[in-house]
Amino acid sequence: MRFDDLQERLREARTPLRITGHGSKDFYGEAPQGEALSTLALNGITAYEPSELFLSVLAGTPLVDVEAQLAQHRQRFAFEPPRFGGRGTVGGMVAAGLSGPSRAALGSVRDHLLGAVLINGNGQLLNFGGTVMKNVAGFDVSRVLAGSLGQLGLITEVTLKVLPLPAATRTLRFDMDQAEALMALNRWGGQPLPIEASAWWDGALVLRLAGAQAAVQAACARLGGDDIPDDLAGPFWSGLRDQSDEFFIGAERAVAGGARLWRLSLPSTAPELKLHGEQLIEWGGAQRWVVTPLEPAAVREAAAGAGGHATLFRALDKGCGCFTPLSAPLAAIHRRLKASFDPHGVFNPGRLYAEL
């Protein structure tokens, strides 16, 4: 599919359009509405300069295909976006804005987005950003697209920063309860340690160290813990990244039975939240997954009380709203952005908030 064909279609669009690739993230946010507008014909890498650490790729390209190309040059997307069984596309990755275990140490999708090409609600092809961080023209505009769930327009192409694979990695395990794990994570977070990822669940804290061989070896000697072999550590971190490990499998079963899976964004220093249900903690304490039958108001109140907010990630009934209600000033900004990019309100209506 050519860009001009898409532009012509969108120039005339007045009814809701549901932007989709393989639908791997249809569960996230409010229910998709409207006629399907597929990105799958937009497939391929358009520019890749390993020595310059950037890559440009069309939005419908499968994420696993791009990562296979990066691996040939020992490079990666450092923010570890979930691949959802290989069905995730690059455009969906940016639109959802989801990042994996290394997010706290290496940044989010938004932090690695250098530029984007977008078709807006008037059928105009807009180009934002560039291939390097110092090219600030349109830089912040492209970043607005990360996590927008396709509400601002059709993302056709993105340019992303890539990073080399670390020289060495090691995974350590510690037996700790949640309170002990949070204290340890915050203590270690203030020290010069190469901690790239962390996860606590069911009485065990797991750390991934990554960096120079000497730095990783020194950190292992300093921290102690049980050394997990690579053939076990790799599948663990991949399962956590792709939300396919034991915790998330159990969460899906619980959701099928009427519970809800919440993603809480909190200060890493927030204490243990005494919420009924299973909890998984990532990002040094800043991301906390909770699967619980508690009423939404109780979960959101607990998150707000700890200085953060709660997102309803998976549930059979999302009548309470997936995202924390916006304050009046923030809601006004969202409405103005939506009106500016999508004046006819056709792109993914209601995916973030009902009024958008």
Secondary structure, 3 states (H helix, E strand, C coil): CCHHHHHHHHHHCCCCEEEECCCCCCCCCCCCCCEEEECCCCCCEEEEEHHHCEEEEECCCEHHHHHHHHHCCCEECCCCCCCCCCCCEHHHHHHHCCCCCCHHHHCCHHHHEEEEEEECCCCCEEEEECCCCCCCCCHHHHHHCCCCCCCCCEEEEEEEECEECCCEEEEEEEECCHHHHHHHHHHHHCCCCCEEEEEEECCEEEEEEEECHHHHHHHHHHHCCEEECHHHHHHHHHHHHCCCCHHHHHHHHHHHCCCEEEEEECCCCCCCCCCCCEEEEEHHHCEEEEEECCCHHHHHHHHHHCCCEEEEEECCCCCCCCCCCCCHHHHHHHHHHHHHHCCCCCECCCCCCCCC
